[in-house]
Amino acid sequence: MNGDQIGNLIYLVVLGTALVSWYVVQNRGGLGKMMQHAALWGLIFVGAIAAIGLWDDIRQDVNPQQSVFADQGRIELPRAPDGHYYISLDVNGVPTRFVVDTGASAVVLTREAAARAGLTDNLIFLTEARTANGSVKTAPVRLETVALGPFEDRNLPAYVNGGEMETSLLGMTYLNRFDRIELSGGKLVLER
């Protein structure tokens, strides 16, 4: 501990002692009730300290994140609370969020994701895709780079959706680049 930390600790001890002393003087007639309140506040304090100490573990459960194991050629995606698997890839150097869709034959970007990746110049919506919500116009594009940690693919064919779409879709044209795709224990595992 350095001098500033020791000074802060002394300040907190003096402040805590003053507060406890004031509380005892104010409630000297109801000592039993005061002890109950003190125990309650002690438990709240211990709970807060435990939550802060365990925050990384709690956050992983509440908002799970993808894991890349480069040495094993493995990516693990936790199942989100909505039941889908989401992945963040760098498309042309720009982080882009996708929902993994093994039922989609291609990679499909939202217009917003395409704009962020610099793909909106001269989009021509020549092709059509059939979705659960009907047909939509799409514009074919080529993604210069698609990267996830050490895994990088170049010149990936994709489409920009002409309709409304919340999240870009990561379809089989990308997923086929993996040797193994497995669903196990609430995780989607991709291996190269």
C-alpha positions in Angstrom: 0.0 0.0 0.0 1.3 3.4 -0.8 0.8 6.6 1.3 -2.4 7.7 -0.5 -4.0 4.3 0.0 -3.2 4.3 3.7 -4.6 7.8 4.0 -7.8 6.8 2.2 -8.1 3.8 4.5 -7.6 5.9 7.6 -10.2 8.4 6.4 -12.7 5.6 5.7 -12.2 4.0 9.1 -12.6 7.4 10.9 -15.7 8.1 8.8 -17.2 4.7 9.5 -16.4 5.0 13.2 -18.2 8.4 13.3 -21.3 7.0 11.5 -21.5 4.0 13.8 -21.0 6.1 16.9 -23.8 8.5 15.8 -26.1 5.6 15.1 -25.4 4.0 18.5 -26.0 7.3 20.3 -29.3 7.9 18.4 -30.6 4.4 19.1 -29.2 3.6 22.6 -32.8 2.9 23.9 -33.4 0.1 21.3 -30.2 -1.8 21.3 -31.8 -5.0 19.9 -33.3 -3.2 17.0 -30.0 -1.4 16.3 -28.2 -4.8 16.2 -30.7 -6.1 13.7 -30.2 -3.0 11.5 -26.4 -3.4 11.8 -26.6 -7.0 10.8 -28.8 -6.2 7.8 -26.4 -3.5 6.6 -23.5 -5.8 7.2 -25.1 -8.5 5.0 -25.9 -5.8 2.3 -22.2 -4.7 2.4 -20.9 -8.3 2.1 -23.4 -9.0 -0.7 -22.2 -5.9 -2.6 -18.5 -6.9 -2.2 -19.3 -10.4 -3.4 -21.2 -9.2 -6.4 -18.3 -6.9 -7.4 -15.8 -9.7 -6.9 -17.8 -12.2 -8.9 -18.9 -9.7 -11.6 -16.8 -11.3 -14.4 -18.5 -14.7 -13.7 -21.9 -13.1 -13.4 -21.5 -11.1 -16.6 -20.5 -14.2 -18.5 -23.7 -15.9 -17.4 -25.9 -12.8 -18.1 -24.3 -11.8 -21.3 -22.2 -14.7 -22.7 -19.5 -13.9 -25.2 -17.8 -15.8 -28.0 -14.5 -17.5 -27.4 -11.7 -18.0 -29.9 -9.1 -20.7 -29.2 -6.6 -19.9 -32.0 -4.2 -22.7 -31.0 -6.9 -25.3 -31.3 -8.6 -23.7 -34.4 -11.8 -23.5 -32.4 -14.5 -21.0 -31.8 -17.2 -21.4 -29.2 -20.5 -19.4 -29.4 -22.8 -19.5 -26.4 -26.5 -19.7 -26.9 -28.1 -16.3 -26.3 -31.2 -16.0 -24.1 -33.3 -15.8 -27.2 -32.1 -19.2 -28.3 -29.9 -18.0 -31.2 -26.1 -18.0 -31.7 -24.5 -14.6 -32.4 -21.0 -13.9 -33.6 -19.0 -10.8 -34.2 -16.8 -10.8 -37.3 -14.6 -8.0 -38.7 -16.0 -7.4 -42.2 -13.5 -5.3 -44.2 -12.0 -4.3 -40.8 -15.3 -3.2 -39.3 -16.9 -5.2 -36.4 -20.2 -6.7 -37.5 -22.7 -8.7 -35.5 -24.3 -11.8 -37.2 -26.8 -14.3 -36.2 -25.6 -17.8 -37.2 -28.2 -19.2 -39.6 -27.5 -22.7 -40.9 -30.7 -22.5 -42.9 -29.4 -19.5 -44.9 -27.3 -20.5 -48.0 -25.4 -17.2 -48.0 -24.0 -14.4 -45.9 -26.6 -11.6 -45.9 -25.7 -8.1 -44.6 -28.2 -5.5 -43.4 -27.9 -2.2 -45.3 -26.5 -0.6 -42.1 -23.7 -3.2 -41.8 -22.9 -2.9 -45.5 -22.6 0.9 -45.2 -20.2 0.5 -42.2 -18.1 -1.9 -44.2 -18.0 0.5 -47.2 -20.2 -1.6 -49.5 -23.0 0.7 -50.4 -21.5 2.3 -53.5 -23.3 1.1 -56.7 -25.5 -1.5 -55.0 -27.7 -3.1 -57.6 -30.6 -5.2 -56.3 -30.7 -7.8 -59.1 -31.2 -11.0 -57.1 -34.1 -12.2 -54.9 -34.0 -14.3 -51.8 -36.9 -16.3 -50.3 -37.3 -15.8 -46.6 -39.9 -16.9 -44.0 -41.4 -13.4 -44.5 -41.6 -13.7 -48.3 -39.3 -12.6 -51.1 -36.8 -9.7 -50.8 -34.5 -8.1 -53.2 -30.7 -8.5 -52.6 -27.6 -7.0 -54.1 -24.6 -9.3 -54.6 -21.3 -8.0 -53.1 -17.8 -9.4 -52.3 -16.4 -9.0 -48.8 -12.7 -8.2 -49.1 -11.9 -9.7 -45.7 -13.9 -11.5 -43.0 -11.9 -12.0 -39.8 -12.4 -13.6 -36.5 -9.3 -13.5 -34.3 -6.6 -15.3 -36.3 -9.0 -16.7 -38.9 -9.3 -14.6 -42.0 -11.1 -15.3 -45.2 -10.8 -13.2 -48.3 -13.1 -12.4 -51.2 -16.2 -13.9 -49.6 -19.4 -13.7 -51.7 -22.4 -12.1 -49.8 -25.6 -10.2 -50.3 -27.0 -7.0 -49.0 -30.6 -7.3 -48.0 -32.9 -4.7 -49.7 -35.6 -5.1 -47.1 -35.7 -4.6 -43.3 -33.5 -6.9 -41.3 -32.4 -6.6 -37.7 -29.2 -8.5 -37.8 -26.9 -9.7 -40.5 -27.1 -13.5 -41.3 -24.1 -15.7 -41.3 -25.0 -18.5 -43.7 -23.4 -21.6 -45.2 -21.1 -19.8 -47.6 -19.0 -18.9 -44.6 -19.8 -21.8 -42.3 -18.7 -24.3 -44.9 -15.2 -23.0 -44.4 -15.1 -24.8 -41.1 -14.3 -28.6 -40.9 -16.7 -29.2 -38.0 -19.8 -27.5 -36.7 -21.3 -28.9 -33.5 -24.0 -28.0 -31.1 -23.1 -29.2 -27.6 -24.0 -28.1 -24.1 -25.6 -24.8 -25.1 -22.7 -23.9 -27.3 -22.1 -23.8 -31.0 -18.6 -25.0 -31.7 -16.8 -24.2 -35.0 -13.4 -25.9 -35.8 -10.9 -25.4 -38.6 
